[in-house]
Amino acid sequence: MCSHGMTYEVPQLFKNGVTHIREECAECGKFIKYKPQKIDDYVLFFGKYKGKMLKEVPVSYLNWYIQNGSDKKIVKRMKLFLEVV
């Protein structure tokens, strides 16, 4: 049985045009996890600014989505981003 000691990263392009980094085992090739994007490199995968990084999106849109968006994880990420910048 593999212990997943050695891993490597593989970029994966999704249908929405966003690339994520997959971490896979170097021994057995099994998928382990997607590595999180840095907060300012996070790419929107929906709406008017689809394919844009948060740092490229107007603050007014981020504030609008925080007030009206339904995805709590994205709202949390946008709030964090606005605190950092």
Protein Blocks (a to p, Z undefined) as FASTA:
>chain_A
ZZhlaccddddddfkopacdddddfklopafbdcdddfklpccfehjkgoiafklpcfkl
mmmmmmmmmblklmmmmmmmmmmZZ
